[in-house]
Amino acid sequence: MELKIRSRSRLMQIIALMMFATLVWAYAQIEWGPPNSITVKHQTVRGSVLASDGTVLARTLGDKRVYPQGTLAGQVLGMLGDSGGLEGIERTFDDSLQAGQDVRLTLDPSAQAIAETALARGVQTHQAQYGTVVMLETRTGRVLAAATYPPFDPGNWRGKADTQERVKNRAFLDAYEPGSTMKALTIAAALNDGITTPGTVYDTPMRRHVGGRWGHNIGDAVDHPPSLTTQQVLRYSSNVGMSHIVEGFTYQKLRDYLVAYGFGQKVNLTGAVTAQGILKPIEKWNDLERATNSFGQGVSGTTLQVAAAYNAVANDGLYVSPRLIEGAPAGERHEVVRASSARAVRDMLKNVVVEGKFASIDGYDLSGKTGTAQVATENGYSSSVYKSTYAGFFPSDTPRVTVAVMIHGAQGEYHGSQVAAPVFREIASGMLSEWGTAPEVTASEPAK
């Protein structure tokens, strides 16, 4: 009897141990080894970057980041490293993209392609070092194109020595003296304050001393009559004429206008890193500083800032902060000059295009101004390296887009009229064709 009890007790112990072992195993599976359907970590696919029309600019296929449009907007997109975005949109929206969220840009693929093609032709034709273009939608400030040449291929950059130079978004980051493109902005301000009119006449020798004892001589590059109207000051791009016009401004008043145009101010462009440029503090202004700032020397800005400033003239005097991301909050909007002043300058710039011919297209009204600036160095201004610039908008009466062009280091011909204006003209031609805009037929021309 006792033997049977002991046998049963031993059996019960074995059963209890087996049950305990089963519980321990089950618990261990829950803690350390749950089923595969639970343990497999979900790998989030990096979000895509899209153009305004939905065109895919960057996406992930498998474990590879691909850029279906090649080098299109390469500097805007930036590049992706092993641990995340390194430059451009890939960097500024790295967290959102890693979370699988798409980013939609304001860029218009057609406008971007037109701008890049025209810029490449301009840089190559004049054997320049590099160039930039920014195109804004006039009413909204949306960035339709932001081009930098040489191009950057975001899908093929590893191991290349010039990657850091090529990936730099110079359109937003390179600040330079805008040169004579500033003249139209200054004249708009002068018209606004009643300091001048399009027909006001000024004594304009080829050289004039400004600034008294501590001043300097300023001169003009293009031969012109000994007296010029304000309209002709723009036509002949006369620094001497500008020095007369701005004598009606206090230093502070002219500087305030330049600030209102965006110079020396931070551009709060969501999704991009931008440069601020230089506008000297009022304590450093004098008669010479006032004159040189009026024609774009001693002040600097990026191609983005020049485009935004000209866009205020195109937009009936209203400055609109540029935007790069669709759906981003609207930026600052403020009046720089009255609509009547802006429209008067638009007409003056239309006449400049017609008379100058460099940027004109038969049958279409375009408005714009050239600029040519010596590059500032540590030892003063270079005598051999120039920034060739152009800024304008079209159509003249009801502008749809504003365009700024800069080409650095053109060889041989270097004036803005020779180098940058043809780029503007090609962009305008491409956009007008894209819109399907028919040329105007004048009364003297028979309809075809």
Residue, then its C-alpha position, 0 to 999 in steps of 0.5 A: m500500500e505504501l509503495k503504491i502511494r509513493s509511486r503515485s506521489r512520484l507520478m504526480q511530481i513528474i506531472a507537476l514538473m512537466m506542467f511547470a516546464t510547459l508554463v515556463w516555455a510558454y512564458a519564454q515564448i511570449e517574452w523572448g520569442p513571439p510568433n514571426s507575425i509579431t516580431v518582424k519589424h515594419q520597415t517604413v518606405r521613405g516618402s517621395v518628393l513630388a513636383s507641383d503636378g505630381t511628377v515624381l522627383a525622388r522615390t524609394l524602390g526596394d532599398k534604393r533611392v531613385y530620381p526618375q527625372g535625372t538631374l532636374a532640380g538636382q540642387v533643390l532635391g539634394m542628396l541622401g546618405d547612408s544615415g539620412g538626407l545630407e543636402g536639399i529637400e532630402r535633408t530639410f525634410d529628412d524626418s518627414l520623409q523617413a516617416g513615409q510622408d511625401v513632400r510636394l514642391t511648388l516646382d513646375p517640371s516644364a518651367q524647371a526644364i525650360a530654365e535649366t536648358a536656357l541656363a546651360r546654353g548661356v553658361q556654355t556659350h560664354q564659357a562661364q563658370y556657373g549660373t543660376v535662374v529663379m522663376l516665381e509665380t507673380r501673384t503667389g510667390r511660388v517658386l516655379a523653377a530654381a536652376t543652377y548650372p553645372p547640374f547635379d545628379p542626386g542619384n549618381w554623386r558618390g565618389k565624385a570630387d566636385t560633389q560639394e560644388r555641384v550640389k550647392n543650391r547657388a540660386f538660394l545661397d550665392a549672394y552677389e552685387p546685383g548691379s544695374t538690375m537695382k536701378a528699376l527698383t530704385i526708380a520705382a521707389a523714387l516715382n512712389d515718393g514723387i522724387t522723379t517722373p519718367g520724363t524728368v531730365y538730368d545733367t549726365p556727363m559720362r563721369r561725376h564726382v559724388g561724396g565730397r572730399w571723401g567721395h569718388n568719381i562714378g562713371d557710365a559704361v555706355d555712351h549717351p547724350p549729355s542729358l537724360t530723362t529718367q526713362q533714358v537713365l534706365r535705357y542707357s543704364s546710367n550710374v550718373g543719372m541714378s546719382h542725381i535721382v537719389e539725391g531726393f532720398t534721405y539715407q534712411k528712406l532709400r535703405d528702408y525701400l531696399v529692406a522692403y524689397g527684401f535685401g539684407q533680410k532673411v528669406n524664410l523659405t520652408g524647405a531650403v537653406t538661403a543666404q541673407g546677403i548684405l545691406k550696410p547699417i545706416e551708420k555706414w551710409n553717406d552720399l556715395e553709399r546712397a548713390t552706389n546702392s541705388f545702382g546695385q553696388g555695395v549691396s548684395g543678394t541672391t538670385l532668389q532675392v532679386a527675383a522676389a524684389y522684381n516680383a514686387v514690381a510685377n505684382d503691383g507693388l506688393y512683396v510676396s515671400p517666395r514659397l517652395i512647398e505646396g501647402a506651406p503657410a503663406g509668407e509675408r506680404h507687404e506693399v513696397v510701392r503703390a500699384s501706380s508706381a509699379r505699373a509706371v516702372r513696368d511700362m518703362l522696363k517694357n520700353v527698355v526691352v523694345e529699345g535694347k532688343f537683347a531680350s525682346i521677342d517679336g509680338y510679345d511684351l516683356s519687361g526687364k533690366t540688365g546688370t553687369a557687376q564686377v566681382a568683389t574680392e579681398n583686394g577690391y573689384s576684379s577687372s576680369v570676372y563679372k556677374s552678368t544679370y537680368a531680371g524681368f517679368f512677362p507679359s508686361d501688362t499682366p505679369r504671370v511670372t518673374v525671372a532672375v538670371m545670373i551668370h558668373g565668369a563669362q569669357g569674352e562678352y560679359h555684359g548682362s545684355q550679351v550674356a544674361a538677357p538671351v537666357f531670359r528671352e529663351i525662358a520667356s519664349g519657352m514659357l509663352s509657348e508652354w502657355g500657348t500664348a499667341p503673338e499680338v498682331t499690330a495694326s500695320e501687320p496683316a493677320k496670317 
